[in-house]
Structures are given as structure tokens and as C-alpha cells.
């Protein structure tokens, strides 16, 4: 694999990054089902739109690549105890801090906490935000908007990583895809947002 041209490697990585956005949307469905299934009533249109755009963008990124032979087996584990434990600790700490901030400072603290959390881990921020519905008197629609804010900052971190690690052209290719997915996520939520701002 290391003997191939950089352009082929860049195309592979770009497609891989854009296909990971499909997984991000699917995992957000799983998080919502596990933590607050009632939030899906508000979140499902956004997730379905985001999933459709993510699939479309990822498939378009494959169009530019020639078909290549398989270069051997990749070995690894599907489960890593250290990573799973780390995620559980992050999730617990974020939930505790977000709930404490929401009790102390109200709804604005939820938006701020979710937005900051999205820079580091979208799914932990979403799970922590949605878990607050039972313990904090904040409308579920506000919590869903907070999840979208976490997605927005997570997109910013992906843009920074794309431009920083892959250069300008790579950043543009990945950036266009993740921004299209973000727009698809937000468009169905605009009526919910306008209702909250009234």
C-alpha cells in the first residue's frame, strides 16, 4: 500500500472518512434509542436526512477512485477494553458535569456543555445531553437542538483535522462532505429551533 501514489492514498482516506460519517449517524440513532427513545420523534427526520446525504457523499467519493486489488488482511479487534472504559468514563463525567451545570445555570448551560463536548466526542455529548431529560426541567426539543450543536462543533473538529492532516485539497474534499451532512442535519430542525427562540 505504501508504494501507491499519494493521490490514491488520499482518495482512499477521504472515502473512509466520509463513510465514517455514515457510521456517526447510525450510532447517533443507537444512542438516542438507548438513552431517550422519545427524542427520536424530533431527531429522526434530521438523522434520516443526514444519513441519506452521508451515504450520497460517501458513494460520490468512491466514484473518483479506480477499482483496486485487495492488499492483504487487516488484523485488529472489534472491541478494545481500554477504549470502551475510557468512553464510559468520559460519558459519566460529561453527564455529571452537564447535569450539574443545567441545575445551576439552566438551559444555556446545556447548550454550552453540549457544544464544548461535541469537539471531543459527539456520541458522548449526545448521550449526556439526552440523559438529562429525566433529571432537568428542560424541553426535549431544546436537548435535541443541543445535540445538533454538538454535531456542529464535532464537524468543526473534523474540518480542522482534515485540513491539518491531509492538506488543503484533502480538507476541501472532506470538508464539503461533512458540511453537506451538517446542513442536512440542521434543515429539519429549523422549525424546532425557531419555536425555541420565540
C-alpha positions in Angstrom: 0.0 0.0 0.0 2.9 2.4 0.7 4.1 2.1 -2.9 0.9 3.6 -4.4 0.7 7.3 -5.4 -0.3 9.8 -2.7 -3.4 10.8 -4.7 -4.7 7.2 -4.5 -4.0 7.1 -0.8 -5.7 10.4 -0.3 -8.8 9.2 -2.2 -9.0 6.1 0.0 -8.7 8.0 3.2 -11.2 10.6 2.0 -13.8 7.9 1.2 -13.0 6.2 4.5 -13.6 9.5 6.4 -16.8 10.2 4.6 -18.1 6.6 5.2 -17.3 7.1 8.9 -19.9 9.9 8.8 -22.5 7.2 7.9 -21.5 5.3 11.0 -21.7 8.5 13.0 -25.3 9.0 12.1 -26.2 5.3 12.7 -24.5 5.4 16.1 -26.4 8.6 17.0 -29.7 6.6 16.3 -28.4 3.9 18.7 -27.5 6.5 21.3 -31.0 8.1 21.1 -32.8 4.7 21.3 -30.7 3.7 24.3 -30.9 6.9 26.2 -34.1 8.7 25.3 -36.3 7.0 22.7 -38.9 9.7 22.8 -36.3 12.2 21.5 -36.4 10.2 18.2 -39.7 11.8 17.4 -37.9 15.1 17.0 -34.5 13.7 15.9 -35.4 11.1 13.3 -36.1 13.5 10.3 -32.7 15.1 10.8 -30.9 11.7 11.2 -32.6 10.2 8.2 -31.8 13.3 6.1 -28.2 13.3 7.4 -27.9 9.5 6.7 -29.1 10.0 3.1 -26.6 12.8 2.5 -23.8 10.9 4.2 -24.4 7.9 2.0 -24.6 10.0 -1.1 -21.4 11.9 -0.3 -19.5 8.7 0.6 -20.6 7.0 -2.6 -19.6 10.0 -4.7 -16.2 9.9 -3.1 -15.8 6.4 -4.4 -16.6 7.4 -7.9 -13.3 9.1 -8.3 -11.3 6.0 -7.3 -10.2 3.2 -9.6 -11.0 -0.3 -8.5 -8.0 -1.7 -6.7 -7.0 -5.2 -5.7 -7.2 -6.1 -2.0 -3.7 -5.7 -0.5 -3.9 -8.2 2.3 -5.8 -8.7 5.5 -6.2 -6.1 8.2 -6.0 -7.5 11.6 -7.4 -5.9 14.7 -10.0 -6.2 17.3 -13.6 -5.1 17.2 -13.6 -4.4 20.9 -10.9 -2.7 23.0 -11.4 -2.7 26.7 -9.3 0.4 27.3 -11.2 2.4 24.7 -14.5 1.2 26.0 -13.6 2.1 29.6 -12.3 5.5 28.5 -15.6 6.2 26.7 -17.6 5.1 29.8 -15.5 7.5 32.0 -15.9 10.4 29.5 -19.6 9.7 29.3 -20.1 9.6 33.1 -18.1 12.7 33.7 -19.8 14.6 30.9 -23.3 13.6 32.1 -22.4 14.6 35.7 -21.0 18.0 34.7 -23.7 18.8 32.2 -26.5 17.9 34.7 -24.8 19.9 37.5 -24.4 22.9 35.1 -28.0 22.6 33.9 -29.3 22.6 37.5 -27.2 25.6 38.4 -27.4 27.7 35.3 -30.3 26.4 33.3 -30.9 25.8 29.6 -28.0 27.9 28.3 -25.5 25.6 30.2 -26.9 22.6 28.4 -26.2 24.2 25.0 -22.7 25.3 26.1 -21.8 21.9 27.6 -23.1 20.0 24.5 -21.3 22.4 22.2 -18.0 22.0 24.0 -18.4 18.2 24.4 -19.0 17.9 20.6 -15.4 18.9 19.9 -14.2 15.8 21.7 -16.8 13.1 21.2 -20.2 13.6 19.5 -21.8 10.4 20.9 -20.7 11.1 24.5 -22.1 14.6 24.2 -25.3 13.4 22.7 -25.8 10.7 25.3 -25.1 13.0 28.2 -27.4 15.7 26.8 -30.3 13.3 26.1 -29.8 11.6 29.5 -30.6 14.9 31.2 -34.3 14.9 30.2 -35.4 12.9 33.2 -33.5 15.0 35.7 -33.7 18.6 34.4 -36.8 20.6 33.5 -35.7 21.5 30.0 -37.9 20.8 27.0 -36.8 17.7 25.0 -36.7 19.9 21.8 -34.0 22.0 23.5 -32.0 18.9 24.2 -32.2 17.8 20.6 -31.0 21.2 19.5 -28.1 20.9 21.9 -27.3 17.6 20.3 -27.2 19.3 16.9 -24.9 22.0 18.4 -22.6 19.1 19.5 -22.7 17.8 15.9 -21.8 21.2 14.6 -18.7 21.5 16.8 -17.7 17.9 16.0 -17.9 18.9 12.3 -15.5 21.9 13.1 -13.0 19.4 14.7 -13.3 17.1 11.6 -12.6 20.1 9.3 -9.6 21.1 11.4 -8.3 17.5 11.3 -8.9 17.2 7.6 -7.0 20.4 6.6 -4.3 19.8 9.3 -3.5 16.2 8.4 -4.3 16.0 4.7 -3.6 19.4 3.3 -5.8 21.9 1.5 -7.2 19.7 -1.3 -8.0 16.9 1.0 -9.5 19.3 3.6 -11.8 20.7 0.8 -13.0 17.3 -0.3 -13.7 16.0 3.2 -14.9 19.4 4.3 -17.5 19.7 1.6 -18.9 16.3 2.5 -19.1 16.9 6.3 -20.6 20.4 5.8 -23.3 18.9 3.5 -24.1 16.3 6.1 -24.3 19.0 8.8 -26.7 21.1 6.7 -28.8 18.0 6.1 -29.0 17.5 9.9 -30.0 21.1 10.7 -32.6 21.8 8.0 -35.3 19.6 9.5 -34.5 21.1 12.9 -35.0 24.8 11.8 -38.7 24.8 12.8 -37.8 23.4 16.2 -35.1 26.0 16.6 -37.4 28.8 15.6 -40.0 27.6 18.1 -37.4 27.6 20.9 -36.3 31.1 20.1 -39.8 32.6 20.4 
